[in-house]
């Protein structure tokens, strides 16, 4: 088995290659509007670390959001293209679930326990969020809300992710897990510890750019 995993739902572009037993390649990029430019080089770098080529892949996994329109489209379309052209198995996973799996693993190494929130930056002074049980099973979401509304709904729950970091003081920031990591995605898919979804972007709302509607002249 050779799994290529990546996520483009946040400004962090993350790629990993996993051989079914261990991580064998990993690459990162950062750029809110540069997903299209950064993803392909990161994939090449991770495959080079693994000593592999595209033809060696058996599976591809991608975070399907929620996230901004452009970033999600880049990741999902890339995964769909690889699955179709290479004839390999595809796996779609909610990007918030990737962070939750990472949080759950790190919590297992320490004293934290109980339910928690994952929140990522949705722009427009809002966050994408979901609520998780101690075993990182998703209990609610994904949704989009203002940090104040989320804090009002779940004032007692610790929150992880870039959204929690951005709105620390409104949300109860609890830890350093910031963005989805492709390594965590690969581990979770191989272990069967996530709910898989179709390779369709979870936008949760319409894109910022809308086509203009020109009214006909009378």
C-alpha positions, 0 to 999 in steps of 0.5 A, a space after each residue: 500500500 502507498 497512500 498519498 494524503 493532502 489537505 488544502 482547506 486552510 492556508 496550510 497546504 499539507 502532504 504526506 505519503 504513508 506505506 501502510 505502516 509508517 510515514 515515508 514522506 511529508 511536505 508543507 506549504 503556506 499561502 491563503 491564495 496559493 494552493 494551486 501553486 503550492 500543492 503540486 510541488 509539495 506532492 512531488 517533494 513528499 513522493 521524492 522523500 518516499 522514493 516513489 512516483 505517482 505510478 506507485 500509489 494505491 490510494 489518495 486521501 483528501 480533506 474535503 473541508 469545510 473551507 474557502 472555495 478556491 483552496 478546497 477546489 484545488 485539493 478535491 479536483 486533484 484527488 479526483 484526477 489522481 483517482 481517475 487517471 491512476 485507477 486508485 482508491 480515493 478517500 474523502 475526510 472532513 478537514 475538521 475530523 483530521 484536526 480532531 484525530 490529531 487532537 485525540 492522539 495528543 490528548 492520549 499522551 496527556 491529562 486532557 479528556 472529555 468533549 472538545 471543539 475544533 474551529 478553523 478560520 472561515 473569514 468574515 469574522 466567523 469560524 467553521 466548527 464541529 463538536 467531538 467526543 473524547 474518542 474524536 467521534 464527531 457529535 455535531 457539525 460541521 457548521 459556520 458561526 461567529 466565535 461569540 455564538 459558538 462560545 455561547 452554545 458551548 462555553 465550557 468546551 476547550 477549542 482547538 484549531 486556527 479559529 480558536 487561536 484567532 479568537 482566543 479569549 472568546 473561545 477557550 483555546 486549548 493546545 497547539 493543534 492548529 491546522 489539518 495535518 496530512 500525516 494525521 489524515 493518512 494515519 486515521 484513514 489507514 486505521 479506519 478511525 474516520 468517517 469517509 465522505 464523497 470527494 465533494 467540497 464542503 463549502 457550507 456557504 456560497 463563494 465570496 465571488 458571485 457572477 454579476 447579474 445584468 438587468 436587461 434595459 427597458 
